[in-house]
Every structure is written in structure tokens, then in C-alpha cells.
């Protein structure tokens, strides 16, 4: 059977382009297509058989197709990754996560996906694989010429960071039985420490000179004709490494010495295609790439001529410009001054040309490492014949891990010819331990530990109650989850966090089970962790940026935050807060929502006398009136407020600034600075007929009744709420989602969420969307109401809607919905909840003479949160318009800093008490 | 700050109308004619608005007059002098604009609406206006503040539905007479929705009478009173939406869609009566318990 697959078709269609690129001669191209055809045909056969069976039966397939189990499984994995096995429920998580995947089924996207996810290891293989030379490394960053690209997806298929089936690894364990195994070193026969005796090599070697000696022997014994190695650019003033194919000893000697920056060695692999016997030395990323093309994508096109693979130990390498940055920033040296670099005893050491040396701990330079290296879990290089590196050995010696018989034989030749000194590594005390410990420190647990799930209430039960949906994230969950964190030295999650919590450090404390410290640590950044753990849109913040999330599921940072917050409340842990000298100055906070609470908490820590004024009868703002009980229990909000009271914050409820008290009154009461965090609380209504019918209400009213006034407990509580049988919620944000789910819990038979854009544009937190779907909320996308129709009593009983389509993106970057003509239809509804957003509440801002507002009534501030009036600061939604809880908290926190600076500048302080311990 | 009841007086004798003076210095300090407060009696209580009927900045009190219509007002009517109310917030809404008009102003207070008329009459009078007051009630029993009003207006007209005092009929009867008699600068009407609607129909120039600018004070269903919930919204005849709490509570009555407003006022009618019914049952039970045990529970029904 021969089927011309999409891949082969693309290559044949672009034959001229490919030949013009001159990577392939006509003959080579034909050979390439033939071998590809063989591989693709085999895969198609497997696919057809699976389609015929309707399920995957390895044993049966093996017999029917006459194929080894390994080849079969690897081919199935390939088909799965392509998305061709979805019909049997085999779905690629990695590929599915790619937004812009190739529309034609059966082709992978190009490698830009890997680059954009920041997971490229820099091995350089894709540069070799690309048949039209569209891929290059520009300053260590992959660059794809999208105009040249023919979208064949070969680069993605061969990349070891796209998918790497277990079967590629199991191979060694399964088929070679007489091997030793440790978690750090992986499979090996023996471990030695050795040093060369060859004078020429000693001159160039960093450590024992073993790799150069191995290749020298391999050349001399005619075991290889070429070696793919890395040398340094020989202009004398640079450490820029370059890959080279060498075929003689003189060139070989130029490759001695360790390189600390990534050479993308495999970018020249294609040049080795026509040589018969090639040896390659490389770090684990290079070896993994080779391991992948030992099967994919063409079932060994470039691979068969590789005779020896020698692994090089690698903790991480640096992009060249980062290495220069390290020299300049950490050592204050120019590259020209450097003679040699080394890593020893956990230190990065440089020797300069006038004989001096300096060193810094490696952990200080980790942050310069590329993200691709943070994902690497193999120190020694597993997929090779021998691994060589300095770790474990004494100075001028190298550690040699013999992986297999081929490696052992080559090593034996060195011994037999008396070219090296060698002894077993065990003879050096602790060497084995050291190398294992370091290797283990690179192991990533995410492959073994799945993302831990919060135990949730059953959707069918919870849709009838107001209890919190996620029930528990246990200590066991935490212990497992924290192990998944990659501990990136330059963490992306922190970038994603609006208050810049140092998440890896927080996770590290959890890892060490220092829960008390973890709780104090997180509260330094975020005073309301129990709230943020529950309501932050983590999927677009910390978890959205998490590097692990690019190849697997991100670390459950939100759940960890929630866990520690709840733990500290439950265990009454001591929050030790160091007060600055108490400053005898009063600061007023207007509004007790997330911005106000955070600002108050920060200021009280700075030592100010802080009073929060709140218009409602209880604190929390939107946390109390807006977010429902099942998402954020009100007892949590109250606990956080109690914590603040214990820190010394005073609360005055039932006071509306602008009505009960004016700004001048606050000044007369001695407040030296005022922070306005009144939010954007005015509901927006649609300007369509029937808006004022009974049964049409704002989400704010609906949620305030339910949450603040506990109308869901009517008649025990006096505030009534009415819910129809069929409820339509208009909007696609969290408020819409909350309203829909509250409506369901209040007994609506059917709740339909009507959103004018599509699922993708919906701004709601993803978890809420999933929860809502699980509970049975229906979704009507690309639909907009145009009229509400009432009965004789003025009750809404119908809604006329219009279908929409998506046009060009608007200011928000989302595609603008455009009405479709003649698409109107009516639907029966008896309650309509409008959740299309809010605007600024004018009461407070407009009561202040001289306060500059923008045309929408939001307060204009400078970068220090200062308004047009010097001692009035503002932050949160009243400045930015509707946003998230955490961004308001971020503003509250930064505003507190600005207020402190302002007051420090303008007032002298009378010191009273120093550090205080506050029990909370 | 506790919100204590300093004075309590029943108007009439059938437990419908009450006058209370509350100790609320902050609110009294800022109160003006047109402002209202929102109160919540206890932890499980609802928030509801009451117009400020009088205030005394010096001793720091405000006066409210309320009619028992549902559970919350009934609960309030059981509160005695010295008791505290859990939450009182205000003054809310906008004060009315006080100015000197060229011609007389007619102020119409209907039922419990007489009370919020008072500060408006007082402040407008202080601004040098000639004021004619029309007070309307179902019967003589439910009329109140006649003397207080008389002291601050130029002419006082009383009418009752049953004719037990003053003119027999609705407030529109004497209003028509005045409209025929003289030129007016403004009519202000506060009372039941249907009364305000009829006053507006009388003054909108649609009949043989001259058109007079008419203001009404809206007391719609509210929760927060600060513009947050939008429950108090009403629509104008041309379809615009306003919030009674932050845009009002006083509005040009001629632009209001009263029919919609009247329907919206009944939004929770069934729930309210359900709540009141349960409360009445509870009250009876408590009363019976107290009688049989000869034992006083001061706050058990509150």
C-alpha cells in the first residue's frame, strides 16, 4: 500500500525550492523521499488498521503488520501527536495546546511553536532538518523565515522538545539487562575517573582530556572518519563556540576544553550525511535530539552513520550574549581579558590572562540560563556510549561513565594503549554521591507526578448548594505538587504575577514543609492570599506563564497559595510583622475592597494609624457583595479583615465619603493622606427596549442580594430574590459566570449564558467556566439580545436576540462582534441578568473639588498613584476601570509605598515602638 | 457608633404610622432636604430607604416617619426608645436645589409623604418663597405635622379621602383650584406613586390647566443606595434610565414613566407578603408564649 501523505505531497510540491536550497542533490532528494515514503506508508498502514479495529490492540497490530513492538508504539505516538488518533481517544496534550496549529491534518506546525514557548534546548537539529534552509540561529535565538517555510513540519517532528515518547527511553532498560542504574546517572556499565597522558591534549584540555583522547583513538583505529565537535572561534578574543566536523588530529586538538555557551552543534549535522562513520560529542540535549531521530521522522535518515556518541556533562549552558553579560556584570571583566573558565565546587571560576582568578557561586549566575535549560533533566547525557565530565573527579581528571559495550570497548583501547591513567570512581570518597546528588537535582518530577487536583464537590450536588466548590487540597497534594516546580532561576511565573510574588522561593519553603515561613513569605507580597488563591485568574497570570505549562500542565500555584492561606488560618500561625517605627500620622482609606484592604494592611505595617471607611455595613467590597459564597466563602473575607484589625487597622462601616463625610472633614479629623479605592461599581445596562421590565436586573443587584444580603436564605434573611424558570445571563466575564451559577443554585430550571463573542474571547476565569459547564449552565455564543419583551404585568417573558460574527480585533485585542443581518429570533426567558460590565461610581470622586477625572469619571493619577491633589491617592478599578482583584491589590500595595514616601518627605515622625510581634 | 432611638411616637392609633428620632450626629450634620438614609435593623434584616423628615444638627438627630407595610417596617415599629438600630447610613441622594422663585410653590404631601415634604417646605421658605401646602391622608387619624407645617408655609390645605377633615377627596382637587387661581413656579409632590402620577397628569398642561414644572421624590426599591445595584432605576417616557439613589431622589415628574415605575414597585410583592405573613405568625407565637409564661422577653421578636 502506498499513500501519498500530506507531508510527502508538500515536499514533492516544493521540490524545486528544496533543490535550490542546495541542501539536497537530486539524488539525495529522491533517496530522502523514498525513505520518507517507507516510513509514512508504515504509519498509514497502522492508522488504517486502527481505524478498522476502532481501538488500539498492540498485540494484534504487531502480528498483522509484522513490526516490532517498539516501532509500532513509536509510530502510534507519532500519529497521536498529529491528532490523527482522536477517534480512539488518544489526544496529544502538547499539540492540542498549540493555538495556531496547521489546519491540514497530518502535518505538524513549524518550530516557531517551540521557540515561542521558550522551550528550545538549542541543540540545532531543526536547522539541519529544514529542507529549504528557513531555520537559523540568530544570536542564539531560533529564527524561522516564515516566507520561505513550506510548512512541512519536519522540524517540529524531529525536535526532542515537542514530544519524546517514553518508548525512546525504555529501549535501553528493556533490551540491555546487564546494566547498573541510578536515578541520577541512569543506565551504565562502569564509572571511572581518568586523565590523558598525551602531552598535546593536556595542553588544551580543561580536565582529563578524555574526549579528545577517545576521538584521537577512534580516528587512529579508523573507527570513525569524521567527528562532530565544538571549537571556539579562533580570533583570540571570543568564547563564541562553533560546531565543526573534523577529520584530522590537528583540528581535533582545537576542540579541546569546555565551552560554556551553546553552539547548537547539530545545525551542521546535515553536512555529515555523506560520511560513513561519524562520532559526535554533545550535551544531553544533543543526545536526546539524536535519540529522537534514531526513529523520527523518517525512521533514521540522518542517524545510521553515527558510530559513536559521547555525552558531555552539562548543568546548563548559556546563550553567548548572556555569558558575556555574566563576565561583565558579575566579574566586571571583558571577554578579551579571560583566559579560561571553569566550574568547580559549586562555583563559576574565571582565570584572566595576567594569572588572576575570581569566582562566584553558580546559583548567582543561574538566572542567566536559557529557559530551555531549565527543562533539562539529564546531567550526564544518557543516550550515548560514554559520558564524560569533570564532576566527581579531582582536578585535571575526568569522570567517565561507560554506558554500553561499544563505549567499554573504546575506553578499553585507551587503557590498553596506555594513553590514560584511570581508576574506578568509587576509589574517590564521595565522588559517586556527589555526581548522583547533582544529577538528581536536575531531575524533573513532573513526568512522574501529575498536576494535583483539588477535590471538588460533585457538580450535581453543588448546583443545589452554596458551599464552596473546591473542597480540599491536602498536605499530600501539596507535597506532590511542589515537586513539579522546575525552580527556574529566572522564573516566568513571577513575571505573570501582578504583585511579583517570588513563587519558586515560596514553593521551596513548602517543599521543605516550612509552612509557617511560607505563610509569612507570601503575606509580604500579598496580604490576602486566601482570597487570591481563590479568585485570581491564575491561568493568565502565574500559571499561564509557568514554563512547565508549556510542555505539561503548569504548577498549581493558585491552589498552593490557597492551601497555605487556609493552613495559616486554621493553625492560627503567628504572622510576624516587623513594624517600622510607629508614625503618629493618620491615613484614611476609602473603600474596603481589595485595593483598600491591601493599602490599609501595607500602611499599618509601615506604622501609620489607618482607618478604612466603608459605605456598606460590612467590609470586603466586591469580595463580599460580588463574589458568591461557593467561590469565596464570606468567612474567609471576614478572617482576612479580622487579621487586618489585629494588625491595627480601624474600620468604620456605614460611612460614605462624599456624603456622610467629605474630604475636608477627613482633613479636619487629622488625616494626612487619603487613599481612594472605591472601585467601579455602577452597573451598565443595555440600551435596548424592555430594559426596565420586571425580571430584568443587573448582575450587581442580583449578586448583592444573594451574597451581601444572603437572599438565598430568604425568608430566614429578609432580603428577597426572585428567580424564574429560564434565566438568561448576558455577558461573558466572571460576574456573568457567578450570576449564572447563583441563578442555578436558587432553583432556576435552565440557565443560559448569552455572550456576543465566542468561547475563546470570554474573559471569565477558565476554572469558573469549566465549573459552570459541569453544573449544567448552557452557553449561547456569538449572540446578543436586542429586545426584551414583557407581558401585561410588565414581567419579561421573551428575549429577542441576534446572531453575531467576529470581525477585526478592537482595542482590547479581541475580535469585534458584528451583527448578522436577519438572524434575529426570540427565546423564552423569565429572568434576565445583565452582566456586561460596570463603570465608575461618581459619589466619592465627584465630591472632591479639584480632583481630576477622565471623561469616564475615573480618577487620573500619576505613576505614584497620586491624584491631582497632592495628598489624595487612588488605585484599583476607580483608576483603571473594571479589572481583577489581584490587580487592585497590586495597586493598593504600590500606592501604600507611594503614600509612605510622600508622608516621610512631608512630616517628621515621633518614634514610639520598634518591631512588634503581632499574633494573627 | 450605635444608632439609638431617642424618641418614638405613633401617629394615629392603628399601628400604621410612626415617627422616630434617631441619634445620628454624622448624618444630621450633613442632612438636607431631599436626602434619605438606608437602614438595616438587624443582622438578617434587609436594607431599605427612608427619607429624612427633619434633622437637628445641634443635638445630632434626624427624624424619620414610616408607614408599616412589610416585615421590616413592622420590625422597626416594634423598636422602642433606647433600642439600637444595627445600621444607618446617609445622608444619601442629592439635596434639592433651594432657590427663590418668582411665583408661589405648591408642596403636596400624601400620607407618609407629608414627612419628607417638611424639610423642603422649611428650606424653601427660608429662601423667601411663598409656599402653599396641600396635605392629604386617608383619614383624619393619619394626618400629622399640621402645626409644624403651618408654621413654615403661607397657606395650608388639608384633604382626606373620607372627608373626616378638610376637603373630601384627593390632593389633585385643591391643586386644580390653585392652578386655576394663580400662576405657580413649581409643584413638588411626595407620596404614593399613584398620587404623584396624578399630580403630574394635572400639571403637565395636557388639560385646560397651565403647565407647571413638577418635581416628585422617588422612594424605589434599593439595596445599597449608592448606585451600585441599579435596583432603584426607573425609565423616562423617552426611554432613558436613571437611578433614584444617585441621580435623585427628586426628579422632574413629567418625564417619568409612572406605569413602569408602579409595576416595578411590585417586583417583590409576593415575597414581601410571604415574609410578613411568616413574621406575623412568629409575632403571635411569641405573644402567646409571653402571655402563658408571664415572662418578658424584651428582644425575642426583634
Interface residues (C-beta under 8 A of the other chain):
Chain A: X615 X616 X617 X625 X653 X654 X655 X656 X659 X660 X661 X662 X681 X682 X683 X685 X689 X691 X692 X694 X697 X698 X700 X701 X704 X705 X708 X709 X710 X714 X715 X716 X717 X718 X719 X720 X721 X722 X793 X794 X841 X842 X843
Chain B: X26 X27 X30 X40 X44 X45 X46 X47 X71 X72 X86 X87 X88 X89 X90 X91 X92 X223 X224 X226 X227 X228 X229 X230 X231 X233 X234 X235 X239 X241 X246 X257 X260 X263 X264 X266 X267 X268 X271 X272 X274 X275 X278
